Amino acid sequence: MSDKKNNKGIFCNHGPTLWQTNQSGLLANNRLAVKDVFAVKGERNSAGNPHWFKTAKPAQNTASSVNKLMTAGCNFIGFTHTDELAYSLEGNNIHYGAAQNPKLKGHACGGSSMGSAAAVAANLADIGLGTDTGGSIRIPASYCGLYGIRPSHNVIEKDGLIPLAPPFDTIGWLTQSAELLSSVSDVLLPQQAINKVNTLVICEALFELVDPSLQAPLGKLLEKTKPYFNHHIDFKLPKSSLLSELADTFRILQGRAIAKTHRDWLELPDQLSHFAPAIAARFKMALALTKQEEQEALKIQHEWQVIVAKNLNKHSCLFLPTTPTTAPKLGADTSALRMQIITLSAIAGLSGSAQVHLPLADLANDHPYGFSLMMTHGNDKSLLACVKHLAEHFKQDTPA
C-alpha cells in the first residue's frame, strides 16, 4: 500500500497490509492501524527497534485483541511505529523517524503509540490500536485531537503483546469519534454493567499542573461539562505533597517492573548501545532501582488507591487535565515535560482506573487540546457511555 511507504514515522514496512478475515461484523470495513507490539501469526515485530526486529521470531499466534477486531470486520492496514520498546512519551524514534502531527504541522504526535495516533488523525485509519503504560494512548490523543482510552488494568487480555511494565501495561485505542471509541469497546471489553454517571468529581489542585495559558480554557471546559451531571463534588487531597510524589512513584514502580521483565535481555553485552541515548539512560535507571525504593513507592501508591476509592464510585467520574501542554514542536527538548506529564497520567496508572481523553477544547491558536474523565476499575463501559453522551451534547452546543 502506498500510504505505508509515503508516511514517514507512521507505518512500518513489515507486516500485513489490507488484511481482512471477515467482511461483516460490528466494525465492518473500519481501517485498523496496529502498534508494532502486537503479535500477528507468522509476522515479526520491531517494538520500535531494528535490533529487536532482527532477533525476533515470527509469532505463533495472533494477539487475541487483534483477533477480536478482525473477527468484527476490521481491515488491518498496517503495523505502526512506536517509540523503542514503548518506553517514551515523545513520539520520536531515531531509527524510523518522528510522525508529524497531522492536526498541527511541525509538532509532535506524542508517544509511544504515535504511529497509530498519526494514522487516525491523518484519516489513514479509523481505529488506532495501541498500548498505554504511562500515557502512551492519552498523550497522543491530547496532542492529535483524538478520543483515546486507557482501560482499567487487566480487563483486556494481553496475550501476544510485547510487554514494557506488565503491572501497568494496558491495551487502548484511538478514534476520531466518541461513538466509534465506544463501538470498539463492545468488541474488546467484556460485558460490564453500564451505570448512569451522574456525579462529576473536581480536584482544583490538578489545574495548577497545566501551563498557565491553558488554565482558563480548561476552566471553560469544566463549566461546559458541569451541566451534564446532577452532582458536583470537590476532590480533597489529604496532603498537598501527594501530587509532587506522583511522578517519582510511578517512575520507580514502572522501572522496577521493566527491570523484572527485561533485565536478562537488557544486560546482554552492548545491548543498550542499540537504543537511543535517552531511552538507554532510562533502562539503566530502571536496572539500578532498588527493592527499598520500590517498597517506599508502593506505600504512596496505596495512599493514592485509598484516596481514589474514597472519592469515586460507579456513578462518578473525575475531571482532569490529560496533558500539561499542547503538542510540543518536533525535536523540542521534552525531558522536563516528561515528568510533568507523568504527574497527571500516573493518577490512573497507580490506581488501575479507566481514563478517556475527550478532544473538545476550542483554542484560539487551533492547537488540539481537551480533558479527561476517569472512573474506578471495572467501570469502563459506564465511562464510555458517559463520554459518548457528553460528546453529543458538546456537539449540539457548538454553533454551526
Disulfide bonds with the S-S distance in Angstrom:
none
